[in-house]
Amino acid sequence: MWHGEFRDPRLVDVYDAECPWGWDDDFFMAVLAERSAHRVIDLGCGTGRLAIAMAEAGHEVTAIDPAPAALAAARRKPGSERVQWVHGSVEQLPVRSYDAAFMTSHVAQSFVDDEEWDAVLRGLRRALIPEGRLVFDSRDPADEPWELWNPEDSWRTVVLDDGAAVEAWSEAEETGPNTVHVTQRYRFDDGRDLANSATLRFRTEPELRDSLREAGFRVDRIYGGWGREPVGLSGDGEFIVIAVATPRLMS
């Protein structure tokens, strides 16, 4: 996972400034409304933008993240009292207790090892009721998004809520097939530099389908864009997956 973002409070502020409500959030809220799902998991909830919106829409939301700074920021937001915030991971979830689970903002890419990814999927399968839905996004490696993660193409200025400006840019290095080590660098107006790095895994569509099947899910739909376009036709370069928990609970 990211080593700095969501752990250092200053980087949490930068994240919230860079990542306001967007089309992806609208998509996830629309999918949530398609079927009755009172009890919802938001795994890798970050600073809680989507979890709070789900709770305000009437859902019982359990939001989980391993980063204390992110959860502290989430708890300070209006409406946060409606959400159950959990510092930890999927292993802490009770069995067959949720109707839907979400992993948004490309959290799925943070699970690099196949064993780790399989453990997350199986943990979510155990936590979901039969026919419960798992919804997540992951970038399509065919789009090679990391090609733009260099200082020239990614340089930007981020304006924080207090008006302070932060210069930011990205650096990326391929470390294996569809695996990239990414460093985000930030220069604050007080002269302080901070860095935030992670290794990300971009699974292909067949890899995602196979891993979901092995963990006890059947794939319902995979979209390629936030307008529900087919894979490869939207320009968004996404895999947006909706999977359903099979009746047989995986061990």
C-alpha positions as CSV (number, residue, x, y, z in Angstrom):
1,M,0.0,0.0,0.0
2,W,1.0,3.6,-0.1
3,H,3.7,4.4,2.5
4,G,3.0,8.0,3.1
5,E,-0.5,9.0,1.8
6,F,-3.1,8.4,4.5
7,R,-0.4,8.2,7.1
8,D,1.1,11.7,7.2
9,P,-1.7,14.2,8.0
10,R,-0.2,16.7,5.5
11,L,-0.5,14.2,2.7
12,V,-4.0,13.4,3.8
13,D,-4.9,17.0,3.2
14,V,-3.3,16.9,-0.2
15,Y,-5.2,13.8,-1.1
16,D,-8.6,15.4,-0.2
17,A,-7.7,18.5,-2.2
18,E,-6.8,16.4,-5.3
19,C,-9.6,14.0,-5.0
20,P,-13.0,15.6,-4.7
21,W,-16.3,13.9,-5.5
22,G,-16.2,12.6,-9.1
23,W,-17.8,10.5,-11.8
24,D,-16.5,7.4,-10.1
25,D,-18.4,8.2,-6.9
26,D,-21.6,8.8,-8.8
27,F,-21.1,5.4,-10.5
28,F,-20.6,3.6,-7.2
29,M,-23.7,5.3,-5.6
30,A,-25.8,4.3,-8.6
31,V,-24.7,0.7,-8.5
32,L,-25.4,0.6,-4.7
33,A,-28.9,1.8,-5.4
34,E,-29.6,-0.9,-8.0
35,R,-30.3,-3.5,-5.4
36,S,-31.3,-3.6,-1.8
37,A,-28.1,-3.5,0.2
38,H,-28.6,-2.3,3.8
39,R,-25.2,-3.5,5.2
40,V,-22.2,-2.3,3.2
41,I,-18.4,-2.7,3.5
42,D,-16.1,0.1,2.2
43,L,-12.7,-1.6,2.2
44,G,-9.8,0.8,1.9
45,C,-12.1,3.7,2.7
46,G,-9.3,6.3,2.9
47,T,-10.7,9.6,4.2
48,G,-14.3,8.5,4.0
49,R,-15.8,10.5,1.1
50,L,-17.8,7.6,-0.3
51,A,-18.5,5.9,3.0
52,I,-20.2,9.0,4.4
53,A,-22.3,9.4,1.3
54,M,-23.4,5.8,1.5
55,A,-24.4,6.2,5.1
56,E,-26.2,9.5,4.4
57,A,-28.2,7.6,1.7
58,G,-29.5,5.2,4.5
59,H,-27.0,2.3,4.4
60,E,-25.3,0.8,7.4
61,V,-21.7,1.3,6.5
62,T,-18.6,-0.4,7.9
63,A,-15.5,1.5,6.6
64,I,-12.1,-0.2,7.0
65,D,-8.6,1.2,6.4
66,P,-5.2,0.4,7.8
67,A,-4.1,4.0,7.9
68,P,-4.7,5.9,11.2
69,A,-4.3,9.4,9.7
70,A,-6.9,8.7,7.0
71,L,-9.4,7.5,9.5
72,A,-8.8,10.5,11.8
73,A,-9.5,12.8,8.9
74,A,-12.7,10.7,8.0
75,R,-14.0,11.0,11.6
76,R,-13.7,14.8,11.5
77,K,-16.0,15.1,8.4
78,P,-19.7,16.0,8.7
79,G,-21.8,12.9,8.7
80,S,-19.0,10.7,9.9
81,E,-21.0,9.7,13.0
82,R,-23.2,7.6,10.8
83,V,-20.3,5.3,9.8
84,Q,-18.6,2.5,11.7
85,W,-14.9,3.2,11.3
86,V,-12.5,0.2,11.6
87,H,-8.8,0.4,11.8
88,G,-7.6,-2.8,10.3
89,S,-8.3,-5.2,7.5
90,V,-10.8,-7.6,6.0
91,E,-10.0,-10.4,8.5
92,Q,-11.9,-8.5,11.2
93,L,-15.2,-8.7,9.4
94,P,-17.9,-11.1,10.7
95,V,-19.1,-13.9,8.5
96,R,-22.1,-13.5,6.2
97,S,-23.0,-10.1,7.7
98,Y,-23.0,-7.7,4.6
99,D,-25.0,-7.3,1.5
100,A,-22.4,-5.5,-0.6
101,A,-18.7,-4.6,-0.5
102,F,-16.9,-1.9,-2.3
103,M,-13.2,-1.3,-3.0
104,T,-12.9,2.1,-4.8
105,S,-10.1,4.5,-5.9
106,H,-8.2,1.6,-7.3
107,V,-7.5,0.0,-3.9
108,A,-7.4,-3.4,-5.7
109,Q,-4.1,-2.5,-7.3
110,S,-2.4,-2.2,-3.9
111,F,-2.6,-6.0,-3.4
112,V,0.5,-7.0,-5.4
113,D,1.0,-10.7,-4.4
114,D,-1.5,-13.2,-5.7
115,E,-1.7,-14.7,-2.3
116,E,-2.5,-11.4,-0.7
117,W,-5.2,-10.6,-3.4
118,D,-6.7,-14.1,-3.0
119,A,-6.9,-13.6,0.8
120,V,-8.7,-10.3,0.4
121,L,-11.2,-11.7,-2.0
122,R,-11.9,-14.8,0.2
123,G,-12.2,-12.5,3.2
124,L,-14.8,-10.4,1.4
125,R,-16.6,-13.6,0.2
126,R,-16.9,-14.8,3.8
127,A,-18.2,-11.5,5.0
128,L,-20.9,-11.3,2.3
129,I,-24.2,-13.1,2.3
130,P,-24.9,-15.4,-0.7
131,E,-25.7,-13.3,-3.7
132,G,-24.1,-10.3,-2.1
133,R,-22.2,-8.0,-4.5
134,L,-18.5,-7.0,-4.7
135,V,-17.8,-3.8,-6.7
136,F,-14.3,-2.5,-7.4
137,D,-12.2,-0.7,-9.9
138,S,-8.7,-1.4,-11.3
139,R,-6.9,0.2,-14.2
140,D,-6.6,-1.8,-17.5
141,P,-2.9,-2.5,-18.0
142,A,-3.4,-2.4,-21.7
143,D,-3.9,1.4,-21.2
144,E,-0.4,1.7,-19.6
145,P,-1.4,4.6,-17.3
146,W,2.1,4.6,-15.7
147,E,3.5,6.0,-19.0
148,L,2.2,9.4,-17.9
149,W,3.6,9.1,-14.3
150,N,6.7,11.1,-14.9
151,P,7.7,14.6,-13.7
152,E,7.0,16.3,-17.1
153,D,3.5,14.9,-17.6
154,S,2.4,14.8,-14.0
155,W,3.6,18.1,-12.6
156,R,0.7,20.0,-11.0
157,T,-0.1,22.5,-8.3
158,V,-2.5,21.5,-5.6
159,V,-4.3,24.2,-3.6
160,L,-5.2,23.1,-0.1
161,D,-8.3,24.2,1.9
162,D,-6.3,26.9,3.7
163,G,-5.0,28.4,0.4
164,A,-1.5,26.9,0.6
165,A,-0.1,25.6,-2.6
166,V,1.7,22.3,-3.0
167,E,3.8,21.4,-6.1
168,A,3.3,17.7,-6.9
169,W,4.6,15.2,-9.4
170,S,4.9,11.5,-10.0
171,E,7.7,9.0,-10.8
172,A,7.2,5.4,-11.9
173,E,9.4,2.4,-12.6
174,E,8.2,-0.9,-14.0
175,T,9.4,-3.7,-11.6
176,G,7.7,-6.6,-13.3
177,P,4.9,-7.6,-15.8
178,N,2.1,-5.0,-15.2
179,T,3.8,-4.1,-11.8
180,V,5.0,-0.6,-11.2
181,H,6.7,1.2,-8.3
182,V,5.2,4.7,-8.0
183,T,6.5,7.6,-6.0
184,Q,4.5,10.8,-5.5
185,R,6.5,13.8,-4.5
186,Y,5.2,16.9,-2.9
187,R,6.9,20.3,-2.2
188,F,5.1,22.5,0.3
189,D,5.3,26.2,0.3
190,D,7.2,26.2,3.6
191,G,10.0,24.4,1.7
192,R,9.3,20.9,3.1
193,D,9.5,18.0,0.7
194,L,7.5,14.8,1.3
195,A,7.4,11.6,-0.7
196,N,4.8,8.8,-0.9
197,S,5.4,5.5,-2.6
198,A,3.8,2.2,-3.4
199,T,4.1,-0.8,-5.6
200,L,1.0,-1.4,-7.7
201,R,-0.2,-4.5,-9.7
202,F,-2.4,-4.1,-12.8
203,R,-4.2,-7.4,-13.4
204,T,-5.6,-8.2,-16.8
205,E,-9.3,-9.0,-17.2
206,P,-8.6,-12.8,-17.4
207,E,-6.6,-12.6,-14.2
208,L,-9.3,-10.7,-12.4
209,R,-12.0,-13.2,-13.6
210,D,-9.9,-16.2,-12.6
211,S,-9.1,-14.9,-9.2
212,L,-12.8,-14.0,-8.5
213,R,-14.0,-17.4,-9.6
214,E,-11.4,-19.1,-7.3
215,A,-12.5,-17.0,-4.4
216,G,-16.2,-17.9,-4.8
217,F,-17.6,-15.1,-6.9
218,R,-19.2,-15.1,-10.3
219,V,-18.6,-12.0,-12.5
220,D,-21.8,-10.1,-13.4
221,R,-20.4,-7.2,-15.4
222,I,-17.1,-5.6,-16.2
223,Y,-17.2,-2.1,-17.6
224,G,-14.4,-0.1,-19.2
225,G,-15.6,3.4,-18.2
226,W,-17.6,5.4,-15.8
227,G,-20.4,5.7,-18.3
228,R,-20.7,1.9,-18.4
229,E,-19.0,1.5,-21.7
230,P,-17.5,-1.8,-22.8
231,V,-13.9,-2.6,-21.9
232,G,-11.5,-0.8,-24.2
233,L,-14.0,1.6,-25.7
234,S,-14.4,4.4,-23.2
235,G,-10.9,6.1,-23.0
236,D,-11.1,5.8,-19.3
237,G,-8.8,2.7,-19.2
238,E,-10.7,1.0,-16.4
239,F,-11.9,-2.4,-15.3
240,I,-15.0,-1.7,-13.2
241,V,-16.1,-5.0,-11.8
242,I,-19.4,-6.1,-10.4
243,A,-19.2,-9.7,-9.0
244,V,-21.7,-11.8,-7.0
245,A,-20.9,-14.1,-4.1
246,T,-21.8,-17.7,-4.9
247,P,-24.0,-19.6,-2.5
248,R,-21.1,-21.9,-1.4
249,L,-19.0,-20.2,1.3
250,M,-15.3,-20.6,0.6
251,S,-13.1,-21.9,3.4
